[in-house]
Each structure stands twice: as C-alpha cells, then as structure tokens.
Amino acid sequence: MPLNVARDYLEENQGRQFDPACVEAFLSRWEEVVEIAAGQQATPYQKTEATLAPIIDIESAAEGYPVQAVPAE
C-alpha cells in the first residue's frame, strides 16, 4: 500500500478502528516511517474484497450435531 494511502487510512479511521493516541504517536514519527519504507522493496497496491466465512448453525453445534453451513442469502 502506498504510504500516502496508508496514512490517509489511519487518519480517516482514527478514533473508530484505531486508538487516537496510537495514531498520533505513529504519525509523530512519520519521517522515520518514510525512511524505513524507502529501504523496502515496493509492491503494487491492489484493493481486494474480503471473503466472508460461511454462517454456521450455532444451535446444532451446541447440541453436538454436525455443523452445517447456512447458504448466504
């Protein structure tokens, strides 16, 4: 992921997905992040969709019956 995309993502999700104090601490040393990244081999950024795990029948599993995947609607 390009650094600018990663930084934007952190800032946009600060207080929702990421602890604000951690984001502030990380971004306060951003120049070091850039220096470290400059020494790494870059890989192309490609946004992908996450695949969801199948829904299972919890009641059957709790009763000891074999768990069956419930088809997605």
N, CA, C and O atoms as a CHARMM CRD file, in Angstrom:
* protein
*
  292
    1    1 MET  N      0.85100  -1.16900   0.00000 PROA 1      0.00000
    2    1 MET  CA     0.00000   0.00000   0.00000 PROA 1      0.00000
    3    1 MET  C      0.89900   1.23500   0.00000 PROA 1      0.00000
    4    1 MET  O      1.81500   1.32100   0.81800 PROA 1      0.00000
    5    2 PRO  N      0.66600   2.16400  -0.87200 PROA 2      0.00000
    6    2 PRO  CA     1.46600   3.38300  -0.86600 PROA 2      0.00000
    7    2 PRO  C      1.35200   4.10500   0.47800 PROA 2      0.00000
    8    2 PRO  O      0.31100   4.05900   1.13400 PROA 2      0.00000
    9    3 LEU  N      2.42100   4.76200   0.87000 PROA 3      0.00000
   10    3 LEU  CA     2.44400   5.42600   2.17000 PROA 3      0.00000
   11    3 LEU  C      1.33700   6.46100   2.31700 PROA 3      0.00000
   12    3 LEU  O      0.71800   6.55900   3.37700 PROA 3      0.00000
   13    4 ASN  N      1.08300   7.22600   1.27800 PROA 4      0.00000
   14    4 ASN  CA     0.04500   8.25500   1.39200 PROA 4      0.00000
   15    4 ASN  C     -1.33600   7.63700   1.60200 PROA 4      0.00000
   16    4 ASN  O     -2.16200   8.20000   2.32000 PROA 4      0.00000
   17    5 VAL  N     -1.59000   6.49000   0.98200 PROA 5      0.00000
   18    5 VAL  CA    -2.86600   5.79300   1.16500 PROA 5      0.00000
   19    5 VAL  C     -2.95800   5.25400   2.59400 PROA 5      0.00000
   20    5 VAL  O     -4.00200   5.36400   3.23900 PROA 5      0.00000
   21    6 ALA  N     -1.86800   4.67500   3.08200 PROA 6      0.00000
   22    6 ALA  CA    -1.84400   4.14500   4.44500 PROA 6      0.00000
   23    6 ALA  C     -2.05500   5.25400   5.47600 PROA 6      0.00000
   24    6 ALA  O     -2.81100   5.09100   6.43400 PROA 6      0.00000
   25    7 ARG  N     -1.37900   6.37200   5.26800 PROA 7      0.00000
   26    7 ARG  CA    -1.52400   7.49200   6.20500 PROA 7      0.00000
   27    7 ARG  C     -2.95300   8.01300   6.20900 PROA 7      0.00000
   28    7 ARG  O     -3.52600   8.25400   7.27100 PROA 7      0.00000
   29    8 ASP  N     -3.52600   8.18700   5.02700 PROA 8      0.00000
   30    8 ASP  CA    -4.91200   8.64800   4.93400 PROA 8      0.00000
   31    8 ASP  C     -5.85900   7.67900   5.63900 PROA 8      0.00000
   32    8 ASP  O     -6.78800   8.10000   6.32900 PROA 8      0.00000
   33    9 TYR  N     -5.61700   6.37500   5.46200 PROA 9      0.00000
   34    9 TYR  CA    -6.45900   5.35700   6.08100 PROA 9      0.00000
   35    9 TYR  C     -6.38000   5.45500   7.60900 PROA 9      0.00000
   36    9 TYR  O     -7.40100   5.39300   8.29400 PROA 9      0.00000
   37   10 LEU  N     -5.17200   5.60700   8.13100 PROA 10     0.00000
   38   10 LEU  CA    -5.00800   5.75500   9.57500 PROA 10     0.00000
   39   10 LEU  C     -5.74800   6.98400  10.08500 PROA 10     0.00000
   40   10 LEU  O     -6.46300   6.91700  11.08400 PROA 10     0.00000
   41   11 GLU  N     -5.57200   8.10100   9.39700 PROA 11     0.00000
   42   11 GLU  CA    -6.21000   9.34700   9.82800 PROA 11     0.00000
   43   11 GLU  C     -7.73700   9.26400   9.74200 PROA 11     0.00000
   44   11 GLU  O     -8.43800   9.74800  10.63000 PROA 11     0.00000
   45   12 GLU  N     -8.24800   8.64900   8.67000 PROA 12     0.00000
   46   12 GLU  CA    -9.70100   8.54200   8.49000 PROA 12     0.00000
   47   12 GLU  C    -10.34100   7.62900   9.53700 PROA 12     0.00000
   48   12 GLU  O    -11.50000   7.82500   9.90100 PROA 12     0.00000
   49   13 ASN  N     -9.60200   6.64200  10.01800 PROA 13     0.00000
   50   13 ASN  CA   -10.15400   5.66500  10.96300 PROA 13     0.00000
   51   13 ASN  C     -9.68600   5.88100  12.39400 PROA 13     0.00000
   52   13 ASN  O     -9.93200   5.04800  13.26700 PROA 13     0.00000
   53   14 GLN  N     -9.01300   6.99600  12.63200 PROA 14     0.00000
   54   14 GLN  CA    -8.57300   7.35100  13.98200 PROA 14     0.00000
   55   14 GLN  C     -9.80300   7.56800  14.85600 PROA 14     0.00000
   56   14 GLN  O    -10.68800   8.35100  14.50800 PROA 14     0.00000
   57   15 GLY  N     -9.85700   6.88100  15.98100 PROA 15     0.00000
   58   15 GLY  CA   -10.99300   7.01200  16.87800 PROA 15     0.00000
   59   15 GLY  C    -12.11800   6.04500  16.58600 PROA 15     0.00000
   60   15 GLY  O    -13.03500   5.90200  17.39400 PROA 15     0.00000
   61   16 ARG  N    -12.06700   5.37300  15.44100 PROA 16     0.00000
   62   16 ARG  CA   -13.07500   4.35900  15.10000 PROA 16     0.00000
   63   16 ARG  C    -12.42800   2.97800  15.13400 PROA 16     0.00000
   64   16 ARG  O    -12.80900   2.11900  15.92800 PROA 16     0.00000
   65   17 GLN  N    -11.45500   2.78200  14.26700 PROA 17     0.00000
   66   17 GLN  CA   -10.77800   1.48900  14.19200 PROA 17     0.00000
   67   17 GLN  C     -9.44400   1.51000  14.93600 PROA 17     0.00000
   68   17 GLN  O     -8.97800   0.47100  15.40500 PROA 17     0.00000
   69   18 PHE  N     -8.83900   2.67000  15.04300 PROA 18     0.00000
   70   18 PHE  CA    -7.52900   2.80600  15.66500 PROA 18     0.00000
   71   18 PHE  C     -7.58400   3.76200  16.84000 PROA 18     0.00000
   72   18 PHE  O     -8.27200   4.78200  16.79500 PROA 18     0.00000
   73   19 ASP  N     -6.86100   3.42700  17.88300 PROA 19     0.00000
   74   19 ASP  CA    -6.77800   4.28000  19.06500 PROA 19     0.00000
   75   19 ASP  C     -6.14200   5.60900  18.66600 PROA 19     0.00000
   76   19 ASP  O     -5.06000   5.61400  18.07800 PROA 19     0.00000
   77   20 PRO  N     -6.79000   6.73700  18.97100 PROA 20     0.00000
   78   20 PRO  CA    -6.26100   8.04400  18.57200 PROA 20     0.00000
   79   20 PRO  C     -4.85400   8.31600  19.08500 PROA 20     0.00000
   80   20 PRO  O     -4.04000   8.89700  18.36700 PROA 20     0.00000
   81   21 ALA  N     -4.55700   7.91100  20.30300 PROA 21     0.00000
   82   21 ALA  CA    -3.21500   8.14700  20.85800 PROA 21     0.00000
   83   21 ALA  C     -2.16000   7.36800  20.09000 PROA 21     0.00000
   84   21 ALA  O     -1.05400   7.86300  19.87200 PROA 21     0.00000
   85   22 CYS  N     -2.49800   6.15200  19.67900 PROA 22     0.00000
   86   22 CYS  CA    -1.54500   5.33900  18.90100 PROA 22     0.00000
   87   22 CYS  C     -1.30300   5.94800  17.52000 PROA 22     0.00000
   88   22 CYS  O     -0.17200   5.98800  17.03700 PROA 22     0.00000
   89   23 VAL  N     -2.37300   6.41800  16.89600 PROA 23     0.00000
   90   23 VAL  CA    -2.22500   7.04200  15.57800 PROA 23     0.00000
   91   23 VAL  C     -1.37000   8.29800  15.69100 PROA 23     0.00000
   92   23 VAL  O     -0.47700   8.51600  14.87200 PROA 23     0.00000
   93   24 GLU  N     -1.63400   9.11500  16.68600 PROA 24     0.00000
   94   24 GLU  CA    -0.85100  10.34200  16.87300 PROA 24     0.00000
   95   24 GLU  C      0.62500  10.01700  17.11700 PROA 24     0.00000
   96   24 GLU  O      1.50600  10.67700  16.56500 PROA 24     0.00000
   97   25 ALA  N      0.89500   9.00000  17.94300 PROA 25     0.00000
   98   25 ALA  CA     2.27800   8.61000  18.21900 PROA 25     0.00000
   99   25 ALA  C      2.95900   8.11900  16.94700 PROA 25     0.00000
  100   25 ALA  O      4.10800   8.47100  16.68100 PROA 25     0.00000
  101   26 PHE  N      2.26100   7.31600  16.16900 PROA 26     0.00000
  102   26 PHE  CA     2.81400   6.78700  14.92400 PROA 26     0.00000
  103   26 PHE  C      3.08800   7.92100  13.93100 PROA 26     0.00000
  104   26 PHE  O      4.16500   7.99300  13.33800 PROA 26     0.00000
  105   27 LEU  N      2.11000   8.79300  13.76100 PROA 27     0.00000
  106   27 LEU  CA     2.25900   9.87700  12.78300 PROA 27     0.00000
  107   27 LEU  C      3.27800  10.92400  13.22900 PROA 27     0.00000
  108   27 LEU  O      3.83900  11.63200  12.39300 PROA 27     0.00000
  109   28 SER  N      3.52300  11.03100  14.53500 PROA 28     0.00000
  110   28 SER  CA     4.51700  11.98700  15.01200 PROA 28     0.00000
  111   28 SER  C      5.92800  11.60100  14.57000 PROA 28     0.00000
  112   28 SER  O      6.83900  12.42800  14.59800 PROA 28     0.00000
  113   29 ARG  N      6.10300  10.35600  14.16700 PROA 29     0.00000
  114   29 ARG  CA     7.40900   9.88200  13.69500 PROA 29     0.00000
  115   29 ARG  C      7.32200   9.46200  12.22800 PROA 29     0.00000
  116   29 ARG  O      8.04300   8.56700  11.78600 PROA 29     0.00000
  117   30 TRP  N      6.44600  10.11000  11.48800 PROA 30     0.00000
  118   30 TRP  CA     6.18700   9.75400  10.09000 PROA 30     0.00000
  119   30 TRP  C      7.45000   9.79000   9.22500 PROA 30     0.00000
  120   30 TRP  O      7.61200   8.96400   8.32700 PROA 30     0.00000
  121   31 GLU  N      8.33400  10.73600   9.49300 PROA 31     0.00000
  122   31 GLU  CA     9.56000  10.83700   8.69400 PROA 31     0.00000
  123   31 GLU  C     10.36600   9.53700   8.79200 PROA 31     0.00000
  124   31 GLU  O     10.96600   9.10400   7.80800 PROA 31     0.00000
  125   32 GLU  N     10.38000   8.92000   9.96900 PROA 32     0.00000
  126   32 GLU  CA    11.09000   7.65100  10.13800 PROA 32     0.00000
  127   32 GLU  C     10.40400   6.53200   9.35400 PROA 32     0.00000
  128   32 GLU  O     11.07100   5.65900   8.79800 PROA 32     0.00000
  129   33 VAL  N      9.08500   6.55900   9.31200 PROA 33     0.00000
  130   33 VAL  CA     8.33600   5.56700   8.53400 PROA 33     0.00000
  131   33 VAL  C      8.72300   5.68300   7.06600 PROA 33     0.00000
  132   33 VAL  O      8.95400   4.68000   6.39100 PROA 33     0.00000
  133   34 VAL  N      8.79100   6.91000   6.58400 PROA 34     0.00000
  134   34 VAL  CA     9.15600   7.14800   5.18300 PROA 34     0.00000
  135   34 VAL  C     10.57700   6.64300   4.91400 PROA 34     0.00000
  136   34 VAL  O     10.82700   6.02300   3.88100 PROA 34     0.00000
  137   35 GLU  N     11.50100   6.90400   5.83200 PROA 35     0.00000
  138   35 GLU  CA    12.87900   6.43100   5.66800 PROA 35     0.00000
  139   35 GLU  C     12.95700   4.91200   5.64800 PROA 35     0.00000
  140   35 GLU  O     13.66600   4.33200   4.82600 PROA 35     0.00000
  141   36 ILE  N     12.23400   4.27400   6.54700 PROA 36     0.00000
  142   36 ILE  CA    12.22500   2.80700   6.59100 PROA 36     0.00000
  143   36 ILE  C     11.63000   2.24800   5.30900 PROA 36     0.00000
  144   36 ILE  O     12.17200   1.30900   4.72600 PROA 36     0.00000
  145   37 ALA  N     10.52800   2.81800   4.87500 PROA 37     0.00000
  146   37 ALA  CA     9.86600   2.33900   3.65900 PROA 37     0.00000
  147   37 ALA  C     10.74400   2.52900   2.43200 PROA 37     0.00000
  148   37 ALA  O     10.67400   1.73300   1.49600 PROA 37     0.00000
  149   38 ALA  N     11.56700   3.56700   2.42100 PROA 38     0.00000
  150   38 ALA  CA    12.44100   3.81800   1.26600 PROA 38     0.00000
  151   38 ALA  C     13.44700   2.68400   1.08900 PROA 38     0.00000
  152   38 ALA  O     13.92700   2.44500  -0.01900 PROA 38     0.00000
  153   39 GLY  N     13.76200   1.99600   2.16200 PROA 39     0.00000
  154   39 GLY  CA    14.70200   0.88700   2.08500 PROA 39     0.00000
  155   39 GLY  C     14.04800  -0.44500   1.79100 PROA 39     0.00000
  156   39 GLY  O     14.74000  -1.45700   1.67300 PROA 39     0.00000
  157   40 GLN  N     12.72800  -0.46900   1.66900 PROA 40     0.00000
  158   40 GLN  CA    11.98400  -1.70200   1.41600 PROA 40     0.00000
  159   40 GLN  C     11.60300  -1.78900  -0.05900 PROA 40     0.00000
  160   40 GLN  O     11.45400  -0.78000  -0.74800 PROA 40     0.00000
  161   41 GLN  N     11.45100  -3.02900  -0.51700 PROA 41     0.00000
  162   41 GLN  CA    11.01900  -3.22900  -1.89200 PROA 41     0.00000
  163   41 GLN  C      9.51600  -2.95300  -1.95800 PROA 41     0.00000
  164   41 GLN  O      8.74000  -3.51100  -1.18300 PROA 41     0.00000
  165   42 ALA  N      9.12400  -2.10300  -2.87300 PROA 42     0.00000
  166   42 ALA  CA     7.71600  -1.73200  -3.01400 PROA 42     0.00000
  167   42 ALA  C      6.96200  -2.81500  -3.77300 PROA 42     0.00000
  168   42 ALA  O      7.48900  -3.42000  -4.70700 PROA 42     0.00000
  169   43 THR  N      5.72300  -3.05000  -3.35800 PROA 43     0.00000
  170   43 THR  CA     4.83500  -3.95800  -4.07200 PROA 43     0.00000
  171   43 THR  C      3.61900  -3.15900  -4.49900 PROA 43     0.00000
  172   43 THR  O      3.19300  -2.25100  -3.78500 PROA 43     0.00000
  173   44 PRO  N      3.05700  -3.48000  -5.64800 PROA 44     0.00000
  174   44 PRO  CA     1.89800  -2.71500  -6.12300 PROA 44     0.00000
  175   44 PRO  C      0.71700  -2.86000  -5.16500 PROA 44     0.00000
  176   44 PRO  O      0.46700  -3.93800  -4.62700 PROA 44     0.00000
  177   45 TYR  N      0.00600  -1.76900  -4.96400 PROA 45     0.00000
  178   45 TYR  CA    -1.17600  -1.77700  -4.10200 PROA 45     0.00000
  179   45 TYR  C     -2.37200  -2.19000  -4.92800 PROA 45     0.00000
  180   45 TYR  O     -2.62800  -1.64600  -6.00200 PROA 45     0.00000
  181   46 GLN  N     -3.10300  -3.16600  -4.40600 PROA 46     0.00000
  182   46 GLN  CA    -4.30200  -3.59800  -5.09500 PROA 46     0.00000
  183   46 GLN  C     -5.38200  -3.84100  -4.05500 PROA 46     0.00000
  184   46 GLN  O     -5.24400  -4.71300  -3.19700 PROA 46     0.00000
  185   47 LYS  N     -6.43200  -3.08500  -4.13200 PROA 47     0.00000
  186   47 LYS  CA    -7.52500  -3.24400  -3.18100 PROA 47     0.00000
  187   47 LYS  C     -8.30100  -4.50000  -3.54300 PROA 47     0.00000
  188   47 LYS  O     -8.64700  -4.70700  -4.70600 PROA 47     0.00000
  189   48 THR  N     -8.57500  -5.33900  -2.54800 PROA 48     0.00000
  190   48 THR  CA    -9.31400  -6.57500  -2.78000 PROA 48     0.00000
  191   48 THR  C    -10.52100  -6.62200  -1.87000 PROA 48     0.00000
  192   48 THR  O    -10.55800  -5.97000  -0.82600 PROA 48     0.00000
  193   49 GLU  N    -11.50100  -7.39800  -2.27800 PROA 49     0.00000
  194   49 GLU  CA   -12.69000  -7.59000  -1.46300 PROA 49     0.00000
  195   49 GLU  C    -12.44600  -8.75800  -0.51200 PROA 49     0.00000
  196   49 GLU  O    -11.86800  -9.77100  -0.90500 PROA 49     0.00000
  197   50 ALA  N    -12.87600  -8.61900   0.70900 PROA 50     0.00000
  198   50 ALA  CA   -12.73200  -9.68900   1.69800 PROA 50     0.00000
  199   50 ALA  C    -13.76700 -10.76900   1.42500 PROA 50     0.00000
  200   50 ALA  O    -14.89100 -10.47600   1.01700 PROA 50     0.00000
  201   51 THR  N    -13.38200 -12.01400   1.65300 PROA 51     0.00000
  202   51 THR  CA   -14.34100 -13.10600   1.54800 PROA 51     0.00000
  203   51 THR  C    -14.85800 -13.41600   2.94800 PROA 51     0.00000
  204   51 THR  O    -14.09700 -13.42300   3.91500 PROA 51     0.00000
  205   52 LEU  N    -16.12700 -13.66500   3.04000 PROA 52     0.00000
  206   52 LEU  CA   -16.75200 -13.91500   4.32500 PROA 52     0.00000
  207   52 LEU  C    -16.81100 -15.40500   4.60600 PROA 52     0.00000
  208   52 LEU  O    -17.00700 -16.21500   3.70000 PROA 52     0.00000
  209   53 ALA  N    -16.64000 -15.75400   5.86200 PROA 53     0.00000
  210   53 ALA  CA   -16.76600 -17.14500   6.28000 PROA 53     0.00000
  211   53 ALA  C    -18.23500 -17.54400   6.23500 PROA 53     0.00000
  212   53 ALA  O    -19.10800 -16.69500   6.41400 PROA 53     0.00000
  213   54 PRO  N    -18.52100 -18.81700   6.00000 PROA 54     0.00000
  214   54 PRO  CA   -19.91900 -19.24000   5.96900 PROA 54     0.00000
  215   54 PRO  C    -20.55500 -19.11400   7.35300 PROA 54     0.00000
  216   54 PRO  O    -19.88600 -19.24200   8.37800 PROA 54     0.00000
  217   55 ILE  N    -21.83700 -18.86500   7.35400 PROA 55     0.00000
  218   55 ILE  CA   -22.60200 -18.78200   8.59300 PROA 55     0.00000
  219   55 ILE  C    -22.88400 -20.21200   9.05100 PROA 55     0.00000
  220   55 ILE  O    -23.25400 -21.06400   8.24300 PROA 55     0.00000
  221   56 ILE  N    -22.71000 -20.47200  10.34100 PROA 56     0.00000
  222   56 ILE  CA   -22.98200 -21.82400  10.83600 PROA 56     0.00000
  223   56 ILE  C    -24.20600 -21.81000  11.73600 PROA 56     0.00000
  224   56 ILE  O    -24.56700 -20.78200  12.30900 PROA 56     0.00000
  225   57 ASP  N    -24.83300 -22.96600  11.84800 PROA 57     0.00000
  226   57 ASP  CA   -26.00000 -23.13700  12.70400 PROA 57     0.00000
  227   57 ASP  C    -25.49300 -23.37900  14.11700 PROA 57     0.00000
  228   57 ASP  O    -25.11700 -24.50200  14.45200 PROA 57     0.00000
  229   58 ILE  N    -25.47700 -22.34500  14.95000 PROA 58     0.00000
  230   58 ILE  CA   -24.92400 -22.40000  16.30200 PROA 58     0.00000
  231   58 ILE  C    -25.70600 -23.36000  17.18900 PROA 58     0.00000
  232   58 ILE  O    -25.11000 -24.07100  17.99800 PROA 58     0.00000
  233   59 GLU  N    -27.04000 -23.39400  17.05400 PROA 59     0.00000
  234   59 GLU  CA   -27.85200 -24.26400  17.91200 PROA 59     0.00000
  235   59 GLU  C    -27.50300 -25.72700  17.69900 PROA 59     0.00000
  236   59 GLU  O    -27.37800 -26.47800  18.66700 PROA 59     0.00000
  237   60 SER  N    -27.34400 -26.14800  16.44200 PROA 60     0.00000
  238   60 SER  CA   -26.96900 -27.53100  16.16800 PROA 60     0.00000
  239   60 SER  C    -25.59700 -27.84800  16.72000 PROA 60     0.00000
  240   60 SER  O    -25.37400 -28.93200  17.25900 PROA 60     0.00000
  241   61 ALA  N    -24.67200 -26.90200  16.58800 PROA 61     0.00000
  242   61 ALA  CA   -23.32000 -27.11000  17.08800 PROA 61     0.00000
  243   61 ALA  C    -23.33700 -27.25100  18.60400 PROA 61     0.00000
  244   61 ALA  O    -22.60300 -28.07100  19.15400 PROA 61     0.00000
  245   62 ALA  N    -24.16400 -26.46500  19.28500 PROA 62     0.00000
  246   62 ALA  CA   -24.23700 -26.51800  20.74100 PROA 62     0.00000
  247   62 ALA  C    -24.83400 -27.83100  21.22100 PROA 62     0.00000
  248   62 ALA  O    -24.49600 -28.30200  22.30700 PROA 62     0.00000
  249   63 GLU  N    -25.71900 -28.43100  20.42400 PROA 63     0.00000
  250   63 GLU  CA   -26.34800 -29.69300  20.79800 PROA 63     0.00000
  251   63 GLU  C    -25.50300 -30.89400  20.40700 PROA 63     0.00000
  252   63 GLU  O    -25.89200 -32.03100  20.67200 PROA 63     0.00000
  253   64 GLY  N    -24.35900 -30.66600  19.78500 PROA 64     0.00000
  254   64 GLY  CA   -23.47900 -31.76100  19.40900 PROA 64     0.00000
  255   64 GLY  C    -23.73100 -32.33700  18.02800 PROA 64     0.00000
  256   64 GLY  O    -23.09100 -33.31300  17.63700 PROA 64     0.00000
  257   65 TYR  N    -24.65500 -31.74500  17.28300 PROA 65     0.00000
  258   65 TYR  CA   -24.90900 -32.20700  15.92700 PROA 65     0.00000
  259   65 TYR  C    -23.83500 -31.66600  14.99800 PROA 65     0.00000
  260   65 TYR  O    -23.21000 -30.64900  15.30100 PROA 65     0.00000
  261   66 PRO  N    -23.61200 -32.33200  13.87500 PROA 66     0.00000
  262   66 PRO  CA   -22.63100 -31.78900  12.91800 PROA 66     0.00000
  263   66 PRO  C    -23.04400 -30.38600  12.47200 PROA 66     0.00000
  264   66 PRO  O    -24.22300 -30.10900  12.25000 PROA 66     0.00000
  265   67 VAL  N    -22.07800 -29.53600  12.35200 PROA 67     0.00000
  266   67 VAL  CA   -22.34800 -28.14700  11.94300 PROA 67     0.00000
  267   67 VAL  C    -22.52000 -28.09000  10.43600 PROA 67     0.00000
  268   67 VAL  O    -21.69500 -28.60400   9.68000 PROA 67     0.00000
  269   68 GLN  N    -23.59900 -27.46000  10.01700 PROA 68     0.00000
  270   68 GLN  CA   -23.88400 -27.29400   8.59600 PROA 68     0.00000
  271   68 GLN  C    -23.75400 -25.82000   8.23900 PROA 68     0.00000
  272   68 GLN  O    -24.24800 -24.95300   8.96000 PROA 68     0.00000
  273   69 ALA  N    -23.09800 -25.54500   7.14300 PROA 69     0.00000
  274   69 ALA  CA   -23.01900 -24.15200   6.67200 PROA 69     0.00000
  275   69 ALA  C    -24.38000 -23.73700   6.15600 PROA 69     0.00000
  276   69 ALA  O    -25.04200 -24.50200   5.45500 PROA 69     0.00000
  277   70 VAL  N    -24.79900 -22.53600   6.49600 PROA 70     0.00000
  278   70 VAL  CA   -26.05600 -21.98800   6.01900 PROA 70     0.00000
  279   70 VAL  C    -25.74900 -21.14700   4.79200 PROA 70     0.00000
  280   70 VAL  O    -24.91600 -20.24300   4.85800 PROA 70     0.00000
  281   71 PRO  N    -26.41000 -21.43000   3.66600 PROA 71     0.00000
  282   71 PRO  CA   -26.09300 -20.65700   2.45300 PROA 71     0.00000
  283   71 PRO  C    -26.40000 -19.17300   2.63600 PROA 71     0.00000
  284   71 PRO  O    -27.37600 -18.79700   3.28500 PROA 71     0.00000
  285   72 ALA  N    -25.54900 -18.34700   2.05000 PROA 72     0.00000
  286   72 ALA  CA   -25.76200 -16.90100   2.10900 PROA 72     0.00000
  287   72 ALA  C    -26.97400 -16.53100   1.29900 PROA 72     0.00000
  288   72 ALA  O    -27.25600 -17.13800   0.26500 PROA 72     0.00000
  289   73 GLU  N    -27.69500 -15.52700   1.77400 PROA 73     0.00000
  290   73 GLU  CA   -28.90100 -15.09100   1.04300 PROA 73     0.00000
  291   73 GLU  C    -28.56300 -14.00700   0.07400 PROA 73     0.00000
  292   73 GLU  O    -29.44300 -13.51300  -0.63100 PROA 73     0.00000
